[in-house]
Amino acid sequence: MSATTSLPLAVADAVWAEIKSAGRASDEHLSILETLFGKNMLRACKIVDERGVRRVTGAPSGRSLFLVMGESKRKEEYLCFPEHLCTCYSFFYDIVGRGEQLCCKHQLAARLAEAVGEHQEMEVTDEELAHMLAKL
Protein backbone atom coordinates (compact mmCIF):
# COMPACT_ATOMS: atom_id res chain seq x y z
CA MET A 1 0.00 0.00 0.00
CA SER A 2 1.47 3.36 -0.96
CA ALA A 3 1.62 6.44 1.24
CA THR A 4 -0.97 8.13 -0.98
CA THR A 5 -3.55 5.49 -0.06
CA SER A 6 -2.47 4.60 3.47
CA LEU A 7 -2.88 8.10 4.98
CA PRO A 8 -6.46 8.64 3.79
CA LEU A 9 -7.40 5.14 4.94
CA ALA A 10 -5.79 5.75 8.35
CA VAL A 11 -7.79 8.98 8.70
CA ALA A 12 -10.96 7.14 7.63
CA ASP A 13 -10.30 4.33 10.14
CA ALA A 14 -10.01 6.92 12.94
CA VAL A 15 -13.30 8.54 11.87
CA TRP A 16 -15.07 5.14 11.69
CA ALA A 17 -13.82 4.37 15.22
CA GLU A 18 -15.17 7.71 16.50
CA ILE A 19 -18.55 7.11 14.84
CA LYS A 20 -18.78 3.60 16.28
CA SER A 21 -17.85 4.86 19.75
CA ALA A 22 -20.46 7.64 19.60
CA GLY A 23 -23.08 5.44 17.94
CA ARG A 24 -23.83 8.20 15.48
CA ALA A 25 -22.17 10.13 12.67
CA SER A 26 -21.86 13.87 13.20
CA ASP A 27 -21.86 16.38 10.36
CA GLU A 28 -18.10 16.76 10.89
CA HIS A 29 -17.57 12.99 10.55
CA LEU A 30 -19.60 12.87 7.35
CA SER A 31 -17.79 15.91 5.98
CA ILE A 32 -14.39 14.28 6.52
CA LEU A 33 -15.56 11.03 4.94
CA GLU A 34 -17.05 12.91 1.98
CA THR A 35 -13.72 14.72 1.49
CA LEU A 36 -11.93 11.36 1.47
CA PHE A 37 -14.40 9.36 -0.61
CA GLY A 38 -16.35 11.96 -2.62
CA LYS A 39 -19.62 11.02 -4.29
CA ASN A 40 -19.29 7.42 -3.08
CA MET A 41 -19.86 8.61 0.49
CA LEU A 42 -23.04 10.45 -0.49
CA ARG A 43 -24.29 7.35 -2.28
CA ALA A 44 -23.41 5.21 0.73
CA CYS A 45 -25.47 7.49 2.99
CA LYS A 46 -28.42 7.05 0.64
CA ILE A 47 -28.11 3.25 0.78
CA VAL A 48 -28.02 3.34 4.60
CA ASP A 49 -30.98 5.75 4.74
CA GLU A 50 -32.94 3.33 2.56
CA ARG A 51 -32.09 0.44 4.92
CA GLY A 52 -30.14 -1.32 2.20
CA VAL A 53 -27.54 -3.04 4.39
CA ARG A 54 -27.83 -6.49 5.96
CA ARG A 55 -25.22 -8.25 8.06
CA VAL A 56 -25.36 -12.00 7.52
CA THR A 57 -23.89 -13.99 10.40
CA GLY A 58 -23.18 -17.70 10.32
CA ALA A 59 -24.03 -19.86 13.32
CA PRO A 60 -22.37 -21.18 15.31
CA SER A 61 -19.07 -19.62 14.07
CA GLY A 62 -20.14 -15.97 14.25
CA ARG A 63 -18.41 -15.21 10.94
CA SER A 64 -20.17 -12.50 9.00
CA LEU A 65 -20.39 -10.60 5.76
CA PHE A 66 -22.64 -7.86 4.48
CA LEU A 67 -25.22 -7.81 1.71
CA VAL A 68 -25.58 -4.29 0.33
CA MET A 69 -28.25 -3.14 -2.10
CA GLY A 70 -27.22 -1.52 -5.34
CA GLU A 71 -28.87 1.63 -6.66
CA SER A 72 -29.98 0.29 -10.01
CA LYS A 73 -33.57 -0.56 -10.81
CA ARG A 74 -32.63 -4.25 -10.64
CA LYS A 75 -31.93 -3.82 -6.91
CA GLU A 76 -29.03 -6.23 -6.94
CA GLU A 77 -27.35 -7.15 -3.67
CA TYR A 78 -23.59 -7.30 -3.44
CA LEU A 79 -21.54 -9.45 -1.08
CA CYS A 80 -19.28 -7.13 0.83
CA PHE A 81 -16.43 -7.33 3.29
CA PRO A 82 -16.26 -3.61 4.11
CA GLU A 83 -12.50 -3.32 4.53
CA HIS A 84 -11.46 -5.76 1.82
CA LEU A 85 -13.84 -6.66 -1.02
CA CYS A 86 -17.14 -6.02 -2.76
CA THR A 87 -18.60 -8.05 -5.62
CA CYS A 88 -19.81 -4.96 -7.51
CA TYR A 89 -18.44 -3.97 -10.90
CA SER A 90 -17.04 -0.68 -9.56
CA PHE A 91 -14.84 -2.47 -7.03
CA PHE A 92 -13.09 -4.48 -9.71
CA TYR A 93 -12.99 -1.71 -12.32
CA ASP A 94 -12.35 1.52 -10.36
CA ILE A 95 -10.50 0.17 -7.32
CA VAL A 96 -8.63 -2.95 -8.36
CA GLY A 97 -8.25 -2.23 -12.07
CA ARG A 98 -7.61 1.50 -12.28
CA GLY A 99 -6.85 2.40 -8.66
CA GLU A 100 -9.05 5.51 -8.94
CA GLN A 101 -11.01 4.98 -5.73
CA LEU A 102 -10.13 3.75 -2.25
CA CYS A 103 -13.37 1.78 -1.87
CA CYS A 104 -16.83 1.51 -3.37
CA LYS A 105 -20.12 2.92 -2.09
CA HIS A 106 -21.21 -0.53 -0.89
CA GLN A 107 -18.14 -0.90 1.33
CA LEU A 108 -18.76 2.58 2.72
CA ALA A 109 -22.46 1.84 3.30
CA ALA A 110 -21.59 -1.35 5.18
CA ARG A 111 -19.05 0.43 7.38
CA LEU A 112 -21.41 3.32 8.10
CA ALA A 113 -24.39 1.06 8.81
CA GLU A 114 -22.34 -1.11 11.14
CA ALA A 115 -20.86 1.90 12.95
CA VAL A 116 -24.25 3.49 13.66
CA GLY A 117 -26.21 0.24 14.07
CA GLU A 118 -28.44 0.89 11.04
CA HIS A 119 -28.24 -2.52 9.42
CA GLN A 120 -30.59 -5.45 9.46
CA GLU A 121 -29.38 -8.69 11.04
CA MET A 122 -29.77 -12.05 9.37
CA GLU A 123 -28.56 -15.33 10.85
CA VAL A 124 -27.83 -18.37 8.69
CA THR A 125 -26.05 -21.65 9.27
CA ASP A 126 -22.32 -21.78 8.62
CA GLU A 127 -23.10 -24.10 5.71
CA GLU A 128 -25.44 -21.50 4.14
CA LEU A 129 -22.77 -18.83 4.63
CA ALA A 130 -20.22 -21.10 2.92
CA HIS A 131 -22.60 -21.52 -0.04
CA MET A 132 -22.89 -17.72 -0.32
CA LEU A 133 -19.12 -17.39 -0.33
CA ALA A 134 -18.70 -20.20 -2.86
CA LYS A 135 -20.47 -18.00 -5.41
CA LEU A 136 -17.66 -15.43 -5.30
Buried (B, 14 or more C-beta within 10 A) or exposed (E): EEEEEEEBBEBBEEBBEBBBEEEEBEEEBBEBBBEBBEEBBBBBBEBBEEEBBBBBBBEEEEEBBBBBBBBEEEEEBBBBBBEEBBBBEBBBEBBEEEEEBBBBBBBBBBBBBBBBEBBEEEEBEBEBBEEBEEEE
